[in-house]
Each structure stands twice: as structure tokens, then as C-alpha cells.
Amino acid sequence: MTVDLGDYREELVKAAPDLEETLDGLFHESARLMSPAGLKDYLDGARALISLGKGPNLLVSYLDEMPQVVKECGEDIIRDVVGATLKLSSMVSGEILTLMISTLPGAARRFGDADLLRDYLQLLHRLAARAPRGLRPMFGVLEELLSKLTLSGLRRWVDFGAEAYRRDLPKQADYFGLVSEDSRAVLKQERRGTLFIDSQRRLNFYLRAFWARDFFLRPSAADHAGFRPFIEDGALHLPDAVDQLGEVSGLDLYRAMCAHMAAHITSSDKGLSQQALSPAQIFFVGMLEDARIEHCAIRQFPGLRDLFRSLMPVSPKGHYEHDTMYLLEKTAKALLEPGVRTGDLAIDSLVEQFHINIGANERETMFSWGLGVELYNLLAERRAVPSLRILETLNIPYRDDNRFVWTMDDYDWSDSTAYQPDLQKQVRRNVGLMEFINEVDVETAGDDAQEVWVLSSELFPYEDEGVSYNDREGKEPVSDPFHYGEWDYKVQLSRPSWATVYERRQGRGDPEAIDAVLTAHKGISHRIRQIVDRLRPQGITRQRRLEDGDELDINAAVDAIVMSRIGMQPDPRITMRNVINRRDLAVVILLDLSESTNETVRGADKTVLELTRDASALLASAINGIGDPFAIHGFASDGRHDVQYYRFKDFDQRLDAEVKSRLAGMKGGLSTRMGAAMRHAAHHLAQRSEQHKLLLIVTDGEPADIDERDPQYLRMDAKKATAELQRMGISSYCLTLDPEADRYVSRIFGSNNYTIVDQVERLPEKLPSLFANLTK
């Protein structure tokens, strides 16, 4: 089964014209994550949303965000999301539906499970029915809510607000926007200690280190009393949050749960049958089975005994309805640790029998079956067997509900990947020329192909030498999307995953054009050489008078002896250290490549883009001589769903003919969504190990885009991006060519972090000097 985008393209583009440029990229991303059946559900869902008539933003948001949701929760969730949207469409506006879809990837990441996400969608439907005006403010603070609450906690928080402010609409909005005091108070009350989503990665590593295999962990809503973890369909289901128990942290409780359930899987060859057993007998057999698998785990990893022991309950008198329960607590401890006695001779004899024979029966589930029935019979003779309701109050918090023990299904537990969500993973392989020519199965395969082969070199046809197949027929390479939040100053909230950045390539030009630029600016070349000489690290310097240096400073030591001889306190700083001078700086030069850069500068014969390119070439020559790692990137945008990011030179590339050809091919077009581009540049800078990081932005105008009419919106977002970069340890500096930039640039970058170049034609001269002043 294959899915042809052409069957949907006309209808989708007609409903949302902005999709014309980005639809292929969205389809490509989706095809890598979904099977053909899932891809069809995805596109059919888009068609269903068109029929609602709620505007193009809903459709664009759905196509943009659903692949991320599928990546987290599997493609089966698509129909649930579309169904929930159709149900809500009769209650709320298209703007609210768009907000719901745009925040869905964040919710999917936090829940990490399709069933929990379905429950979340049902919660939204219930809120829309009871307090529809609470949806908009809640979506604005959803990221904070989900970082602190489980789904059950969120449900109780929502129910309180919907009931308390059913008729007071202004206070209802304040409550769901986390503005009112009682909203914060209920949030604090419902907040749980340790969330599963924050611990999942560490738990996976923990189990992998123990058993050298992968286990699939899934969260479950622990929203009812008596919830216990369980094993089902090849996955370990843990509560979505746990609280600290005494001195045992929530993370250690999670570790004990995982280790116990993993021991069930690794130490069991077959299940047991419940036939002819009463519910109480099933309970006792499960108790002995827990002891058996924990013995196996502790034999391999002795440290687990201390972890399990720390979570064994010690209940005070009056805690249980039946006295036998206190005896069962002691029995569980005795089964865990040899030598512990319960005080009951018959039960101590049974426990001793367990420890004597367990070595020969480590993998025998029937061994647990026999001793469990024997324990039941022993208590039954005394008429001391409590009811099942009372038995289930025995709370050993890390143990599961043992449903796995009683299954007779023949699972292949050695294959831990077989039970993960059925997502089709597209494989990309780099191949050689002959394999590429001779072994391709389907030359016309689409973006949903299971395997894509990549030829690293260009392939030239015989009949037209000098022009490659890629240049003639190939597609422009587009990266996977990068999603960034965007600050909305009107509501003082960040819209999660609001802007989408794609890394693209521009065409190449003649590298000799860049060499000609360097030659034409001979007057500046001497100035650049002075910059290089002044900024280049000057070998080794010697730091004297240190208390913990590397070698003795003879002069300081003599002075200290003299001071001591004359009865004065000597200076203890008598060592020195040789220090290698390093600038330890990484730089990204970010160029605004919007349409306005194609305008010719008044009084000159060059465009703003050509002057920007010349200045970049000269600055690259200067930094290359200094030795600082640097990258030259550019950006333009066509709405929030298509911020185009171009990489002309990366940190690890030399300033060679290839880089010069990309600089020579620089082109301008579209708009200036600066905040998203700054965040993506910071993404690249954050991967560098240098202590100091600088983002140098060269622009000819203020932030603006075709989908935003409020001139303050993108300015405030760029200001917020500057603050975010500052918290990451990245300094931002703007060199603007806009003579009217005084109106906004200082608000975005700060009073000392920008320069206005009134004479644009002097940019090639100004930029290297500016860099020297910034980094000296």
C-alpha cells in the first residue's frame, strides 16, 4: 500500500495556500514516522478538518504538529485526535482548536503514552462542556501544568476550577490561566513528587546496565486507590508519578519497581494456571512468586536487597483489620532475607524450606505455586485467612499486581523491541556508485519508502557532462523540522513549538567572486592583518605569586625567607604557573537574507545583499587568521511554519573553495522572523565546548513576517530570544543597516549590544573592526 500526496495536494493547498511551499517537507517527515496506513489516516484527517470550515490555521497546525505526536505515542493516536477535534468543533472556535493542536506535541511528550493522551483528550472535551472559557488560558500555561501534574492531578485541578467558577467568568479565566491564588494553591496541593516522564531515560539506562537488554516502559494513570504497577503486552507499566516514602526517594522507588518487574521477565520461563485456585490461594502463590524472582535478582545484583528491604512495610498496631496481616508483613521480610524470623514456628519452617530449596528451583514457577498453596493451607487450618479485600491491603509499594504470573501466553520476552509501538522507521544508507546503479529496487519510490539510498558524490549523465542528475532532477535537500517556542507579549506566555525551522541549501556561485572581493578591498586588507596580529593568542604567559602554582617562584620565595628572618609574616604566594593563551571563543555570524536585502543601496552600485556578502567574506578571512572556530549562517522566513535557515560555513569547515562558492551563491528573499533563527543558531552554538559564545547578527531591518501584522509581536519575541540566549551563556550583538533602528533595536538587544551603520557602503570595513572590538 502506498500513499500519493498528489491525491490530496490540490484540496489541501486550496484550503491553506501557505502549504504550497511546505507540504512536501511535511509529507517527507510524516512518511519517515508512519506506515502507509498511518499516512493515509493523517491525510484523511486533514481532509476531515477542512470540512469543519474553521480556517487555514487549524489545517496547517494539524499537518505540522501531528508527526511529533505520532513520534511520541504511535500512529494509532491520529484517529483519536481527529475525532476529538471534530467533537470539540461544535463547542469552541477554530482558534481554540488550533491552540489545542499546537500544544498537543508537548502533551504527548509529557504523557509518553497513547492511552494517557486519549484520556487527556477526553478531559478537554469535559472542560469544554463545563467551562469552555477556561480552555484558552489553560493552553497558555499547559507546559507548566504538565511539568508539575500527572493526568489525574490535572483532572482534579480542572474539576475544581470548573466547579468553583462555573458562573464567574472573569475569575474562571484567572483560575485556568494560573493567575489567581487559589489556582496556584490547588496546583501545589495536586503536585506529585517524582514524575515518570522526568525519570524514564534514567530508568531505561538503569535496567540496561543490569540485564544488558532493553525494556519498554510506559506510564499509567495512578488515579485510584490501590493502583499497582503491572506487566502487559510486553511493557512495564509504572505509575505516572510517585511520592517519596520515608527516606526512599521517588526515583529509588521507581528503580525498585523496574527491577522487580524486570526480574519477573528475566527469571520466568512460563506462567501459572489459576484453575482450581481460590482468590486467596492466588494471592499467596503470588507472594511466593515475588520472593522467588527477587531471590534471582539479588543473586545477580546483591545491592538490590538493601533497596527492597528499605521499602518493606512496618505497620503499627491497628493499621490492619486482621492480625494475620502483620504476620504476612514479617513473612515477606523473612522470604527476602535469610535468617529473619517471624516468631511463628510453622511459618518459619516454611520460610526455611524456601531458602534451602530455592537454589535448585530458581526458574521454577511451580516451586512458588506449591509453597504458596502450603502457606494458605497452614493459615486455613487455623481459620486465620483474611478476605481478599483485606489481603490486598498488604502494601509492598514496589511490587506489581502479578497479572503476568498468571498468563499462559507464549511471549518472546527476549525480543524487547517487538512490543514497542508499530512505527515504520525509514532507513537512510550511504552507498557507493556501483551499488547505487545496480541494486536500486524501485527508482521511482516516494517519500514513504522503507529504505533510502544516498550517493555521497554527484552522478553525471554521459550525454550532458558538467550537469549532474541532482542538479537536473533532484530535490533541494531539506532537514527535519526544528520546533521552537515563540513569546507572545500580549499574554506574557511562550507558545510551545510555535515556529518551525528548516535547514535548506542555497545554490552555489563562482568561488572566484569571493577572491575578487578580497582583492578589491586591498585598502581594508592591511587593517584586517592588524586585527589578526592584535587578537591572535600570544603563546605562553607566566602567572606569578600564586599559592597553588605548578613550580616555585624563586624571587617570591627569597622575599618570603627575608620577611621570615626579620620577624614579619611572609607572603605564602611563592609559586607560579605557565598559562597557554587561548581565546576560547565560538562565533556564529547570522545574516538576514530577507527580500529587502535585494534593494540597491542609495549612492552605490551594489545591493545590501552584495555588501553583506562582501563583509562576511572579509570577516571570515579575519577570523580564519585568528583561529577562532566560526560559522556563517543565514535566514529568511515565509510564516511561522517555514523559517528557512542556511548554513554557508560550519565550525568544522575550512574557508576553502566550497565555502566560498556557497557565499557567492547567496540570495535574498521572503521575511525576517528573527527570534526563531536566533534560537536555532543558539542550538548550534550550544553544542560547542568553548567557554565564550557569540552570536553576531547582521540585518537591514526589524523582525517581521507575512503572518503577523502586529509590529511589536516579533520584536518582543526577538527580545525574549536574546534573554534566553543570555541564560545559555551566549552573547548576542546586532549590526543593523536600518537608519531608523533606534526605534526598536535597543529594546531587543540592550543599549550596548548593537551598532547602527548609517553608511551601508562602509559595511565591509565596519564588520571586521566591530568583531575586533567585541572579542578583544
C-alpha positions in Angstrom: 0.0 0.0 0.0 1.4 3.4 -1.0 0.0 6.9 -0.4 0.2 9.5 -3.1 0.4 13.1 -1.9 -0.9 14.2 -5.3 -4.4 12.9 -4.4 -4.6 15.4 -1.6 -2.4 18.3 -2.7 -4.9 20.4 -4.5 -7.5 20.2 -1.8 -5.0 20.9 1.0 -3.4 23.9 -0.8 -6.7 25.3 -1.7 -7.8 25.3 2.0 -4.4 26.7 3.2 -2.4 28.4 0.4 0.6 28.7 2.8 1.1 24.9 2.5 2.2 25.1 -1.1 5.9 25.5 -0.2 6.0 23.3 2.9 3.6 20.5 2.1 6.4 18.3 0.5 8.6 18.7 3.6 5.7 17.8 6.0 4.9 14.8 3.9 8.5 13.7 3.9 8.8 13.9 7.7 5.5 12.1 8.1 6.4 9.3 5.8 9.5 8.6 7.9 7.4 8.2 11.0 4.3 6.5 9.8 3.3 3.4 7.9 1.3 3.8 4.7 -1.9 3.1 6.7 -0.9 5.8 9.2 0.0 8.2 6.5 -3.5 7.7 4.9 -5.2 8.4 8.3 -3.0 11.5 8.7 -4.1 12.9 5.3 -7.7 11.8 5.6 -7.8 13.6 9.0 -6.6 16.8 7.3 -9.4 16.4 4.8 -11.9 16.0 7.6 -10.6 19.2 9.3 -11.1 21.1 6.1 -14.8 20.2 6.2 -15.2 22.0 9.5 -14.6 25.4 7.8 -12.6 26.7 10.8 -9.9 28.4 8.8 -6.5 27.5 7.3 -4.6 27.8 10.6 -6.2 24.7 12.0 -5.2 22.7 9.0 -1.6 24.0 8.9 -1.2 23.4 12.7 -2.6 19.8 12.4 -0.2 18.9 9.5 2.7 20.5 11.3 2.2 19.0 14.7 0.8 15.5 14.2 4.1 13.9 13.2 5.5 14.9 16.5 2.5 13.4 18.3 2.9 10.2 16.3 6.6 10.1 17.2 5.7 10.0 20.9 2.5 7.9 21.0 2.3 5.9 17.8 0.2 6.4 14.7 -3.0 4.9 16.2 -3.5 8.2 18.0 -4.2 10.0 14.8 -7.9 9.0 14.6 -8.4 9.8 18.2 -7.0 13.3 17.8 -9.1 13.9 14.7 -12.2 12.5 16.4 -11.6 14.7 19.5 -11.2 17.8 17.3 -14.5 17.1 15.4 -16.3 16.7 18.8 -14.9 20.0 20.1 -15.6 21.9 16.9 -19.3 22.3 17.9 -18.3 23.8 21.3 -15.3 26.1 20.6 -13.9 28.3 17.9 -11.3 27.4 15.3 -8.7 29.4 17.2 -9.1 27.2 20.3 -8.9 24.1 18.2 -5.7 25.4 16.7 -4.3 26.1 20.2 -5.2 22.5 21.2 -3.4 21.0 18.2 -0.4 23.2 18.6 0.1 22.2 22.3 -0.6 18.5 21.6 3.1 17.6 20.9 4.1 18.9 24.4 1.3 17.0 26.0 2.4 13.8 24.1 6.0 14.2 25.3 4.9 14.6 28.9 2.4 11.7 28.9 4.5 9.4 26.7 1.6 7.0 26.3 -1.3 6.8 23.8 -3.8 5.8 26.4 -2.9 8.7 28.7 -3.2 11.1 25.7 -6.6 9.7 24.9 -7.7 10.4 28.5 -6.3 13.9 28.1 -8.4 14.5 25.0 -11.5 13.3 27.0 -10.6 15.8 29.7 -10.5 18.6 27.2 -13.9 17.6 26.0 -15.3 17.6 29.5 -13.8 21.0 30.2 -15.3 22.4 27.0 -18.7 21.2 28.2 -18.4 22.7 31.7 -16.1 25.7 31.4 -15.3 26.4 27.7 -13.7 29.8 28.5 -11.1 28.1 30.5 -9.5 26.3 27.5 -7.7 29.3 26.0 -5.9 30.4 29.2 -5.2 26.8 30.2 -3.5 26.1 26.8 -1.3 29.1 27.5 0.1 27.6 30.7 -0.2 23.9 29.7 3.6 23.4 29.7 3.9 24.5 33.3 0.9 22.4 34.4 2.2 19.2 32.8 5.6 19.7 34.2 4.1 19.6 37.7 1.0 17.4 37.5 0.1 13.9 36.4 -3.0 13.4 34.3 -5.1 12.6 37.4 -3.7 15.7 39.2 -4.6 17.8 36.1 -8.1 16.3 36.1 -8.7 17.3 39.8 -7.3 20.7 39.2 -9.6 21.2 36.2 -12.6 19.9 38.1 -12.0 22.3 41.0 -11.9 25.3 38.7 -14.8 24.3 36.6 -17.0 23.8 39.6 -15.8 26.7 41.8 -16.1 29.3 39.0 -18.9 27.9 36.9 -20.7 31.3 36.7 -17.9 33.8 37.5 -16.3 34.0 34.0 -13.5 36.6 34.8 -12.3 34.5 37.8 -12.7 31.4 35.7 -10.2 32.8 33.2 -7.8 33.8 36.0 -8.0 30.3 37.5 -7.2 28.4 34.3 -4.5 30.9 33.5 -2.8 30.3 36.8 -3.3 33.9 37.8 -5.4 33.5 40.9 -4.1 32.5 44.3 -6.5 29.5 44.6 -5.4 28.2 41.3 -1.8 28.1 42.5 -2.9 26.6 45.8 -4.7 23.7 44.1 -1.8 23.2 41.8 0.5 23.0 44.8 -1.8 20.6 46.5 -2.1 18.2 43.5 1.6 18.3 42.6 3.3 15.0 43.0 6.9 14.3 43.9 8.6 12.4 41.1 7.1 12.3 37.6 7.7 9.2 35.4 8.4 11.3 32.3 11.3 13.0 34.1 12.8 9.7 35.2 12.1 7.4 32.1 15.5 7.9 30.5 17.4 7.1 33.7 15.3 4.1 34.4 16.0 2.7 30.9 19.7 3.1 31.4 19.4 1.5 34.9 17.7 -1.7 33.5 20.0 -1.8 30.5 23.1 -1.7 32.9 21.7 -4.6 34.9 20.3 -7.0 32.3 22.1 -5.8 29.1 18.8 -5.6 27.3 16.1 -3.1 26.7 12.7 -3.0 28.4 9.8 -0.9 27.2 8.5 1.4 30.0 5.1 3.0 29.8 3.3 5.4 32.3 -0.2 4.6 33.6 -2.6 7.0 35.4 -2.3 6.1 39.1 -5.5 8.0 39.8 -7.3 5.4 42.1 -6.5 4.0 45.5 -4.6 0.7 45.4 -3.0 1.2 42.0 -0.1 -1.2 41.4 2.3 -1.4 38.5 1.8 -4.2 36.1 3.3 -6.0 33.1 1.1 -6.2 30.0 1.7 -6.6 26.2 5.5 -6.8 26.7 5.7 -3.4 28.5 6.3 -2.4 32.1 3.5 -0.1 33.2 4.5 2.2 36.0 2.5 4.9 37.8 2.9 8.3 36.1 4.1 9.8 39.4 5.2 8.6 42.8 5.9 10.3 46.2 8.9 9.9 48.4 8.5 7.1 51.0 10.3 7.9 54.2 13.9 8.2 53.3 13.5 6.5 50.0 13.3 8.9 47.1 10.7 8.7 44.3 13.5 7.8 41.8 14.6 4.9 44.0 11.0 3.7 44.3 10.8 3.7 40.5 14.1 1.7 40.4 12.7 -0.9 42.8 9.5 -1.3 40.7 11.5 -1.6 37.5 14.0 -4.1 39.0 11.2 -6.2 40.4 9.2 -6.4 37.2 12.3 -7.0 35.1 13.2 -9.9 37.4 9.7 -11.4 36.6 10.5 -11.3 32.9 14.1 -12.5 33.1 13.5 -15.2 35.7 10.3 -16.8 34.4 10.0 -19.4 31.7 6.3 -20.0 31.8 3.2 -18.7 33.6 0.9 -20.4 36.1 -2.7 -21.5 35.8 -5.4 -20.2 38.1 -7.5 -23.3 37.6 -8.9 -24.8 40.9 -7.4 -22.0 43.0 -9.4 -19.6 45.1 -8.7 -15.8 45.0 -6.9 -16.1 48.4 -4.7 -19.0 47.2 -3.8 -16.9 44.1 -2.7 -14.1 46.4 -0.4 -16.4 48.5 1.1 -18.1 45.3 1.8 -14.6 44.0 3.5 -13.7 47.3 5.9 -16.7 47.0 6.5 -15.9 43.3 7.6 -12.4 44.2 10.0 -13.8 46.7 11.4 -16.3 44.1 12.1 -13.7 41.4 13.6 -11.3 43.9 16.0 -14.0 45.1 17.1 -14.4 41.4 17.6 -10.7 41.0 19.5 -10.4 44.4 21.8 -13.3 43.5 22.9 -11.4 40.4 22.9 -8.0 41.9 23.3 -8.2 45.7 22.8 -4.5 46.2 19.1 -4.8 45.3 18.5 -6.5 48.7 19.1 -3.2 50.5 16.8 -1.4 48.1 14.0 -3.9 48.5 14.5 -4.1 52.3 14.2 -0.3 52.7 10.7 -0.5 51.1 9.3 -3.3 53.2 6.4 -2.0 55.3 6.5 -1.8 59.1 2.8 -1.1 60.1 1.8 -0.1 63.6 -0.8 -1.9 65.6 -4.3 -1.1 64.5 -3.3 -0.4 60.9 -4.9 -3.7 59.6 -8.3 -5.1 60.2 -6.9 -8.6 60.6 -4.0 -9.7 62.8 -2.8 -12.1 60.1 -1.6 -9.2 58.0 1.1 -8.3 60.5 2.3 -11.9 60.3 2.3 -11.6 56.5 4.5 -8.5 56.6 7.1 -10.4 58.7 6.8 -13.4 56.3 7.6 -11.2 53.3 10.7 -9.8 55.1 11.8 -13.3 56.0 11.4 -14.6 52.5 13.5 -11.6 51.3 16.4 -12.0 53.7 17.6 -15.4 55.1 17.9 -15.5 58.9 15.0 -13.3 59.7 12.3 -14.9 61.9 8.6 -14.2 62.1 8.1 -15.7 65.6 5.7 -18.3 64.2 7.4 -21.8 64.2 5.3 -23.3 61.3 5.8 -20.3 59.0 9.5 -20.0 59.9 9.8 -23.7 58.9 8.2 -22.9 55.5 10.4 -19.9 55.0 13.5 -22.0 55.8 12.3 -24.6 53.3 12.1 -21.8 50.7 15.7 -20.7 51.3 17.0 -24.3 51.3 15.4 -25.3 48.0 15.4 -22.1 46.0 18.9 -22.7 44.6 17.7 -25.8 42.7 14.4 -24.2 41.7 15.3 -20.6 40.7 13.4 -20.7 37.4 10.6 -23.0 38.5 7.3 -21.1 38.9 5.7 -24.3 40.1 8.0 -24.1 43.2 6.2 -20.9 44.1 2.9 -22.5 43.4 3.5 -25.4 45.8 4.8 -23.2 48.7 2.1 -20.6 48.2 -0.7 -23.2 48.5 1.1 -24.7 51.5 1.2 -21.3 53.2 -2.5 -20.9 52.5 -3.3 -24.3 53.9 -1.3 -23.6 57.1 -3.3 -20.5 57.8 -6.6 -22.0 56.7 -6.2 -24.8 59.4 -6.1 -22.0 62.0 -9.0 -20.2 60.4 -6.7 -17.2 60.0 -7.1 -16.5 56.3 -8.4 -12.9 55.8 -10.7 -12.0 53.0 -9.2 -11.0 49.6 -10.2 -7.3 50.3 -8.0 -7.4 53.4 -5.2 -9.4 51.8 -4.9 -6.8 49.1 -4.2 -4.1 51.7 -0.7 -5.6 52.2 1.2 -2.7 50.7 4.6 -3.5 49.5 4.9 -0.5 47.3 7.4 -1.6 44.6 5.7 -4.9 43.7 3.4 -5.3 40.7 -0.1 -6.9 40.6 1.3 -10.2 39.3 -1.1 -10.5 36.4 2.0 -11.5 34.4 2.4 -14.6 36.5 -1.0 -16.0 35.5 -0.8 -15.5 31.8 -0.2 -18.6 29.7 0.6 -16.6 26.5 3.8 -17.6 24.8 5.5 -14.2 24.7 9.0 -14.0 23.3 10.4 -11.8 26.1 13.9 -11.9 24.6 12.8 -9.5 21.9 12.1 -6.3 23.8 11.6 -4.3 20.6 8.7 -6.4 19.4 6.2 -4.8 21.7 7.0 -1.2 21.0 4.6 1.0 19.0 4.4 -0.1 15.4 6.2 2.9 13.9 7.8 2.4 10.5 11.3 3.7 10.6 12.8 4.9 7.3 16.4 3.8 6.9 18.9 6.0 5.1 22.1 4.4 3.8 25.2 5.9 2.2 26.2 3.7 -0.7 28.9 3.6 -3.4 28.4 4.4 -7.0 28.1 0.8 -8.4 25.8 -0.4 -5.6 23.6 2.7 -6.3 23.4 1.9 -10.0 23.0 -1.9 -9.9 20.9 -2.6 -6.8 18.2 0.0 -6.6 14.9 -1.8 -6.4 12.4 1.0 -7.1 13.8 4.0 -8.8 10.5 5.9 -8.5 9.9 5.2 -4.8 8.3 8.1 -2.9 9.0 9.6 0.5 7.3 6.7 2.2 9.9 4.2 1.0 11.2 1.9 3.7 14.9 2.5 2.7 16.5 5.5 1.0 20.0 5.2 -0.5 22.2 8.3 -0.6 25.1 8.7 -3.1 27.7 11.0 -1.5 29.1 12.1 -4.8 27.3 13.7 -7.8 26.2 11.5 -10.6 26.8 12.9 -14.1 24.9 11.6 -17.2 27.0 10.6 -20.2 25.0 12.7 -22.6 25.3 16.0 -20.7 28.6 16.2 -18.9 29.1 19.0 -16.4 25.4 18.9 -15.2 24.6 16.3 -12.6 21.4 14.4 -12.2 20.8 16.0 -8.9 21.0 19.5 -10.5 18.7 18.5 -13.3 16.1 16.3 -11.5 16.9 16.2 -7.8 15.1 17.8 -4.9 16.6 20.5 -2.8 17.7 18.8 0.5 15.6 19.9 3.4 16.3 19.0 7.0 13.9 17.5 9.5 11.9 20.3 11.2 13.2 22.0 14.3 10.4 23.4 16.5 10.9 26.4 18.8 8.6 28.3 21.1 7.6 31.9 20.5 6.9 34.6 23.0 3.5 36.3 22.9 3.9 39.6 24.7 0.1 40.2 24.8 -0.5 37.2 27.2 3.1 37.1 28.5 3.4 33.4 27.6 5.5 31.3 25.4 3.7 29.5 22.6 5.3 26.0 22.6 6.6 24.6 19.3 5.1 27.6 17.5 7.8 28.3 14.9 9.3 25.6 12.6 12.8 25.9 11.2 14.0 24.0 8.2 17.7 23.9 7.2 18.0 24.4 3.5 20.7 25.0 0.9 21.1 27.8 -1.5 22.7 27.4 -4.8 26.4 27.7 -5.4 28.2 30.5 -7.2 31.7 31.1 -8.5 34.3 31.0 -5.7 36.5 33.4 -7.6 33.9 36.1 -6.9 34.8 35.9 -3.3 38.5 36.0 -4.1 37.8 39.1 -6.2 36.1 40.7 -3.2 39.2 40.2 -1.1 41.4 41.6 -3.8 39.1 44.6 -4.4 39.3 45.6 -0.8 43.1 45.9 -0.6 42.7 49.0 1.5 41.0 47.1 4.2 43.3 44.1 4.0 46.1 45.9 5.9 43.6 46.8 8.6 42.5 43.1 8.8 46.1 42.0 9.2 46.4 44.4 12.2 43.3 42.9 13.7 44.7 39.4 13.3 48.0 40.3 14.8 46.3 42.0 17.8 43.8 39.3 18.5 45.9 36.2 17.8 46.9 34.4 21.0 50.5 35.3 22.0 52.0 32.0 23.1 52.5 31.5 26.9 52.3 33.9 29.8 53.7 33.4 33.3 51.4 34.0 36.3 53.4 34.8 39.4 52.7 34.9 43.2 50.2 32.0 43.3 49.5 29.8 46.4 48.9 26.7 44.3 51.0 27.1 41.2 52.9 24.5 39.2 56.5 25.5 40.2 58.5 27.5 42.7 58.8 31.3 42.0 62.4 31.9 43.1 62.1 35.7 43.6 58.9 35.3 45.7 60.5 32.5 47.7 63.6 34.7 48.5 61.3 37.6 49.6 59.3 35.2 51.9 62.6 34.0 53.5 63.8 37.5 54.1 60.4 38.5 55.6 60.6 35.5 57.9 64.2 36.3 59.0 63.3 39.8 60.0 60.3 38.6 62.1 57.5 39.6 59.7 54.7 37.4 58.3 55.9 36.0 54.9 53.7 36.1 51.8 52.6 32.5 51.1 52.2 33.1 47.4 55.6 31.7 46.3 54.7 29.6 43.3 54.0 30.4 39.6 52.2 28.8 36.6 52.8 29.0 32.9 49.5 29.5 31.1 48.8 29.0 27.4 46.9 31.9 25.9 43.6 30.7 24.4 40.7 32.9 23.2 38.2 30.0 23.8 35.6 31.7 21.7 33.0 30.3 19.2 31.1 32.6 16.8 28.1 32.3 14.6 27.6 35.1 12.1 23.9 35.2 11.3 22.9 37.0 8.2 19.4 38.4 7.4 18.6 37.3 3.9 15.1 38.7 3.5 13.7 40.3 0.4 14.7 43.8 1.4 18.4 42.9 1.0 18.0 42.8 -2.7 17.5 46.6 -2.8 20.3 48.7 -4.2 22.0 51.0 -1.7 21.4 54.7 -2.4 24.5 56.2 -3.9 26.2 52.9 -4.6 26.0 50.3 -7.4 25.6 47.3 -5.0 22.7 45.8 -3.2 22.5 45.3 0.5 22.9 41.6 0.0 26.1 42.1 -2.0 27.6 44.3 0.6 26.6 41.8 3.3 28.3 39.0 1.4 31.4 41.1 0.9 31.5 42.0 4.6 31.1 38.3 5.5 33.9 37.3 3.3 36.3 39.9 4.8 35.2 39.0 8.3 35.7 35.3 7.6 39.2 36.0 6.4 40.0 37.9 9.6 38.5 35.2 12.0 40.2 32.5 10.0 43.6 34.2 10.6 42.9 34.5 14.3 42.0 30.8 14.6 38.6 31.1 16.3 36.0 28.5 15.3 33.2 30.2 13.5 30.2 29.6 11.3 28.4 31.7 8.8 24.6 31.1 8.6 21.7 33.0 7.2 17.9 33.0 7.5 14.7 34.1 5.9 11.1 33.2 6.7 7.7 32.6 5.0 5.5 32.5 8.0 5.9 30.7 11.3 5.7 27.2 9.7 8.6 27.8 7.3 11.6 29.6 8.8 14.4 28.9 6.3 17.9 28.5 7.8 21.0 28.4 5.5 24.4 27.2 6.6 27.2 28.6 4.3 30.1 27.6 6.6 30.1 25.4 9.6 32.5 25.3 12.5 34.4 22.3 11.3 34.8 23.6 7.7 37.8 25.3 6.3 37.4 28.6 4.3 38.0 26.8 1.1 36.6 26.9 -2.4 33.4 25.1 -1.4 32.6 27.6 1.3 33.4 30.5 -1.0 31.1 29.1 -3.7 28.2 28.9 -1.2 28.9 32.5 -0.1 29.0 33.5 -3.7 25.6 31.9 -4.3 23.9 33.8 -1.5 20.4 35.0 -2.4 17.8 37.1 -0.6 14.0 36.7 -0.3 11.0 36.4 2.0 10.8 37.9 5.5 12.6 38.2 8.8 11.4 36.0 11.7 14.5 36.8 13.8 13.6 35.1 17.1 13.3 31.6 15.7 16.5 32.0 13.7 18.4 33.2 16.8 17.1 30.1 18.8 18.3 27.8 16.1 21.7 29.5 15.9 21.9 29.0 19.6 21.1 25.3 19.1 24.4 25.1 17.1 26.4 27.2 19.5 25.2 25.2 22.5 27.0 22.1 21.0 30.3 23.8 21.1 32.7 23.3 24.1 34.2 26.8 24.1 33.5 28.9 27.2 32.6 32.0 25.4 30.0 32.1 22.6 28.9 35.0 20.4 26.0 35.4 18.0 26.7 38.3 15.7 23.5 39.2 13.7 23.7 41.4 10.6 20.3 42.7 9.5 18.9 45.5 7.4 15.5 45.9 9.2 13.3 45.0 12.1 11.8 41.5 12.7 8.7 41.0 10.5 6.8 38.2 8.8 3.8 37.8 6.5 1.6 36.1 9.1 2.0 38.7 11.8 0.6 42.2 11.5 1.4 43.5 15.0 4.9 45.1 14.6 5.6 44.6 18.3 4.9 40.9 18.3 8.1 39.7 16.6 10.2 42.5 18.2 9.2 41.2 21.7 9.9 37.6 20.6 13.4 38.6 19.5 13.9 40.4 22.8 12.8 37.2 24.6 15.2 35.1 22.4 18.0 37.4 23.4 17.3 36.8 27.1 17.1 33.0 26.5 20.5 33.0 24.8 21.9 35.1 27.6 20.8 32.4 30.1 22.5 29.8 27.9 25.8 31.8 28.1 25.5 33.1 24.6 26.1 36.8 23.9 24.1 38.5 21.2 25.1 41.5 19.2 23.3 43.2 16.3 24.8 45.1 13.5 21.9 46.8 11.8 21.8 48.7 8.5 18.5 50.3 9.2 18.9 54.0 9.8 15.6 54.1 11.8 16.6 51.2 14.1 16.8 53.5 17.1 13.0 52.8 17.5 13.4 49.2 18.4 16.9 47.7 18.4 17.9 48.9 21.9 14.8 47.3 23.3 15.7 44.0 21.7 19.4 43.7 22.3 20.1 46.2 25.1 21.7 49.6 25.0 25.3 48.4 24.5 24.7 45.4 22.2 24.1 46.9 18.8 25.7 49.2 16.2 23.8 51.2 13.5 25.7 51.5 10.3 24.4 54.7 8.7 26.6 54.4 5.6 25.8 50.9 4.3 28.5 51.0 1.7 31.0 51.0 4.6 29.8 47.7 5.9 32.8 45.6 4.6 35.0 48.0 6.6 32.9 48.2 9.7 32.2 44.5 10.3 35.8 43.2 10.9 36.5 46.2 13.2 33.4 45.6 15.1 34.3 41.9 15.6 37.8 43.0 16.9 36.2 45.3 19.5 33.7 42.7 20.6 36.3 39.9 21.2 39.4 41.7 22.3 
